[in-house]
């Protein structure tokens, strides 16, 4: 999907706002796309988006044993101050 490509390129370039916008389109069209949800959660978290954790939680439900998903969720939780839960993920 072209939007995924655009999102990935924006993420690699450090253009987090564009990455988030593109990943939002991808997730709206493919709600179970684990990679897009995870990257949307991470990029959104970097921008302080309050919805970032909800994307991470959706990715966790779909892929509870995925190291990248666990990492993203843990970092978001620790950053939000929920260290106990963040370290236990």
C-alpha positions in Angstrom: 0.0 0.0 0.0 1.3 3.4 -1.0 0.3 5.1 2.2 2.3 2.6 4.2 5.3 3.5 2.1 4.8 7.2 2.6 4.4 6.7 6.4 7.6 4.6 6.6 9.6 7.2 4.6 8.3 10.0 6.8 9.1 8.1 9.9 12.6 7.4 8.7 13.1 11.1 7.8 11.9 12.1 11.3 8.8 13.8 10.0 6.6 12.4 12.7 3.5 14.6 11.9 3.4 13.3 8.3 4.1 9.7 9.5 1.2 9.9 12.0 -1.2 11.3 9.3 -0.2 8.6 6.9 -0.4 5.8 9.5 -3.9 7.0 10.5 -5.1 6.5 7.0 -3.5 3.1 6.8 -5.1 2.1 10.2 -8.5 3.4 9.0 -8.3 1.2 6.0 -6.6 -1.8 7.7 -7.6 -1.7 11.4 -5.7 -4.9 12.2 -2.4 -3.8 10.6 0.0 -4.5 13.6 3.0 -2.7 12.1 1.0 0.4 11.3 -0.7 0.5 14.7 2.6 0.1 16.4 4.4 2.8 14.4 1.4 5.1 14.8 1.6 4.5 18.6 5.3 5.2 18.7 5.2 8.3 16.5 2.1 9.6 18.2 3.8 9.1 21.6 6.8 11.1 20.4 4.4 13.9 19.5 2.5 13.7 22.8 -0.7 12.4 21.2 -3.0 11.2 23.9 -4.4 8.5 21.6 -0.9 6.9 21.2 -1.5 4.4 24.0 -4.9 3.3 22.5 -3.1 2.4 19.3 -0.4 0.5 21.3 -3.1 -1.4 23.2 -4.8 -2.4 19.9 -1.5 -3.7 18.6 -1.0 -5.6 21.9 -4.3 -7.3 21.6 -3.4 -8.4 18.1 0.2 -9.4 18.8 0.7 -9.8 22.5 4.1 -11.5 22.0 5.6 -9.1 19.4 8.8 -7.6 20.7 8.4 -4.3 18.8 4.8 -3.9 20.1 5.8 -4.8 23.7 8.6 -2.3 23.5 6.4 0.5 22.2 3.7 -0.1 24.8 6.3 -0.3 27.6 8.0 2.9 26.6 4.7 4.8 26.3 3.6 3.6 29.7 6.9 4.4 31.4 6.9 7.8 29.7 3.3 8.4 31.0 4.5 7.6 34.5 3.0 4.1 34.8 6.4 2.5 35.5 5.1 -0.6 37.2 2.9 -1.5 34.3 5.4 -0.4 31.7 8.2 -2.5 33.1 5.9 -5.5 33.5 4.9 -5.6 29.8 
